[in-house]
């Protein structure tokens, strides 16, 4: 958790960008990401130089001998006009060249990077402020960037908007990812919130309680670090994200780098498109079919796509133009047999009566294991959107016997546009009941948590909405006798008449 002082620093940077003419939130974050990336490159180069001197070895430099003036530590001290020209014309050119290098995976996320800051004074101020941020501190830099991302308060196109962090954390806890062998994916990753939360969950779950034993140069070493055997897998194949928005791609990559993933596997790809299913030689790409063990997603919905642009193997699962249904079909294609998913969908997916709606629900129930349906309150995504949503939890190629339902009434925040923190929060109870469902009696459908048999779902034409199955507990209300109610009405009438008479008397006296 970052301090109020650090929040103030981020707020100040944000304000300077807005007053300097850069007002689009995504552009602000992208430009800050570029500058943070430049500083991290310089830090990485300095660490490599120091290590090379210590152990008397060579390394491949990011900055050649004639490029030392392009390093953060050099240009940050230049006068405003000179630093502006250097960064715009030379430093960003160097970043784009890094993107073309086959040996530098960090640089590829900066392809087509451009400086959108037009005022030398704004660039100088931004460099000064970012130079004072503790981005070498692993405990702080991830939270710092997450706070920056929290300023994304406007919905994007095709229903894209930021998923609240506490909802993401709840979904990750429920799915309980495994760092030993699992490949985890978000096919529409945005800022990589699900992937970052997965990494944080693993760090918390697989770290001993003995605490930190060293903290030097921003590197933290824990006693009893249980993730050590899986570090290679974590860095090379654990987390995968896809997005077709270049700005989101860069922000997602930066987010993961600041959370300990040195070479993020964030791919520039429209996962619904035909090009994802096959490569330029006509061979099916590995990512597009039965590759992942766990998929966590809040894909864009409330949009429609031209069928000509959608991969045929997705349309074979469900023939539709609706993105929310296409993504469910995509996820089923991307999961291995036995793979799991927790995916946020709009309520319409649960009860829509079109042929495509019924078909995808039937496939989830009859050909896979629909493990859970979690109904979220309609205010969860405010102020971005007021749409009602649910989380579908399913396993590919399993068998559905019973489906766990939970009706979340409160998520710890007010359900208005302000979303202030409140005491009422069902999420801890949800997680607890999900984990213990095998030992609980969940037959009472008047409760928040209950189970529904597959036969009942079949009988309702695969309607998955919670209102179809949750029962309302009616309570008898005792009303007073009619004579008492009439007596109270008569007494009220007498009081009104008395008041009117007194008012009339006062008016006549005047």
Rosetta blueprint (number, residue, H / E / L):
1 X L
2 X L
3 X L
4 X H
5 X H
6 X H
7 X H
8 X H
9 X H
10 X H
11 X H
12 X H
13 X H
14 X H
15 X H
16 X H
17 X H
18 X H
19 X H
20 X L
21 X L
22 X L
23 X L
24 X L
25 X H
26 X H
27 X H
28 X H
29 X H
30 X H
31 X H
32 X H
33 X H
34 X H
35 X H
36 X H
37 X H
38 X H
39 X H
40 X H
41 X H
42 X H
43 X H
44 X H
45 X H
46 X H
47 X H
48 X H
49 X H
50 X H
51 X H
52 X H
53 X H
54 X H
55 X H
56 X L
57 X L
58 X L
59 X L
60 X L
61 X L
62 X L
63 X L
64 X L
65 X H
66 X H
67 X H
68 X H
69 X H
70 X H
71 X L
72 X H
73 X H
74 X H
75 X H
76 X L
77 X L
78 X L
79 X L
80 X H
81 X H
82 X H
83 X H
84 X H
85 X H
86 X H
87 X H
88 X H
89 X H
90 X H
91 X H
92 X H
93 X H
94 X H
95 X H
96 X H
97 X H
98 X H
99 X H
100 X H
101 X L
102 X L
103 X L
104 X L
105 X L
106 X L
107 X H
108 X H
109 X H
110 X H
111 X L
112 X L
113 X L
114 X L
115 X L
116 X L
117 X L
118 X L
119 X L
120 X H
121 X H
122 X H
123 X H
124 X H
125 X H
126 X H
127 X H
128 X H
129 X H
130 X H
131 X H
132 X L
133 X L
134 X L
135 X L
136 X L
137 X L
138 X H
139 X H
140 X H
141 X H
142 X H
143 X H
144 X H
145 X H
146 X H
147 X H
148 X H
149 X H
150 X L
151 X L
152 X L
153 X L
154 X L
155 X L
156 X L
157 X H
158 X H
159 X H
160 X L
161 X L
162 X L
163 X L
164 X L
165 X H
166 X H
167 X H
168 X H
169 X H
170 X H
171 X H
172 X H
173 X H
174 X H
175 X H
176 X L
177 X L
178 X L
179 X L
180 X L
181 X L
182 X L
183 X L
184 X E
185 X E
186 X E
187 X L
188 X L
189 X L
190 X L
191 X L
192 X L
193 X H
194 X H
195 X H
196 X H
197 X H
198 X H
199 X H
200 X H
201 X H
202 X H
203 X H
204 X H
205 X H
206 X L
207 X E
208 X L
209 X L
210 X L
211 X L
212 X E
213 X E
214 X E
215 X E
216 X E
217 X L
218 X L
219 X E
220 X E
221 X E
222 X E
223 X L
224 X L
225 X E
226 X L
227 X L
228 X H
229 X H
230 X H
231 X H
232 X H
233 X H
234 X H
235 X H
236 X H
237 X H
238 X H
239 X E
240 X E
241 X E
242 X E
243 X E
244 X L
245 X L
246 X H
247 X H
248 X H
249 X H
250 X H
251 X H
252 X H
253 X H
254 X H
255 X H
256 X H
257 X H
258 X L
259 X L
260 X L
261 X L
262 X L
263 X L
264 X L
265 X E
266 X E
267 X E
268 X E
269 X L
270 X L
271 X L
272 X L
273 X E
274 X H
275 X H
276 X H
277 X H
278 X E
279 X L
280 X L
281 X L
282 X L
283 X L
284 X E
285 X L
286 X H
287 X H
288 X H
289 X L
290 X L
291 X L
292 X E
293 X E
294 X E
295 X E
296 X E
297 X E
298 X L
299 X L
300 X L
301 X L
302 X L
303 X L
304 X E
305 X L
306 X L
307 X H
308 X H
309 X H
310 X E
311 X L
312 X H
313 X H
314 X H
315 X H
316 X L
317 X L
318 X L
319 X L
320 X L
321 X L
322 X E
323 X H
324 X H
325 X H
326 X H
327 X H
328 X H
329 X H
330 X H
331 X H
332 X H
333 X H
334 X H
335 X E
336 X E
337 X E
338 X E
339 X E
340 X E
341 X E
342 X E
343 X E
344 X E
345 X E
346 X E
347 X L
348 X H
349 X H
350 X H
351 X H
352 X L
353 X L
354 X L
355 X H
356 X H
357 X H
358 X H
359 X H
360 X H
361 X H
362 X H
363 X H
364 X H
365 X H
366 X H
367 X L
368 X L
369 X E
370 X E
371 X E
372 X E
373 X E
374 X E
375 X E
376 X E
377 X L
378 X L
379 X L
380 X L
381 X L
382 X L
383 X L
384 X L
385 X L
386 X L
387 X L
388 X L
389 X E
390 X E
391 X E
392 X E
393 X E
394 X E
395 X E
396 X L
397 X L
398 X L
399 X L
400 X L
401 X L
402 X E
403 X E
404 X E
405 X E
406 X E
407 X E
408 X L
409 X L
410 X L
411 X E
412 X E
413 X E
414 X L
415 X L
416 X L
417 X L
418 X L
419 X L
420 X L
421 X E
422 X E
423 X E
424 X E
425 X E
426 X L
427 X H
428 X H
429 X H
430 X H
431 X H
432 X H
433 X H
434 X H
435 X H
436 X H
437 X H
438 X H
439 X H
440 X L
441 X L
442 X L
443 X L
444 X L
445 X L
446 X L
447 X L
448 X L
449 X E
450 X E
451 X E
452 X E
453 X E
454 X H
455 X H
456 X H
457 X H
458 X H
459 X H
460 X L
461 X L
462 X L
463 X L
464 X L
465 X L
466 X H
467 X H
468 X H
469 X H
470 X L
471 X L
472 X L
473 X L
474 X L
475 X L
476 X L
477 X L
478 X L
479 X L
480 X L
481 X L
482 X H
483 X H
484 X H
485 X H
486 X H
487 X H
488 X H
489 X H
490 X H
491 X H
492 X H
493 X H
494 X H
495 X H
496 X H
497 X H
498 X H
499 X H
500 X H
501 X H
502 X H
503 X H
504 X H
505 X H
506 X H
507 X H
508 X H
509 X H
510 X L
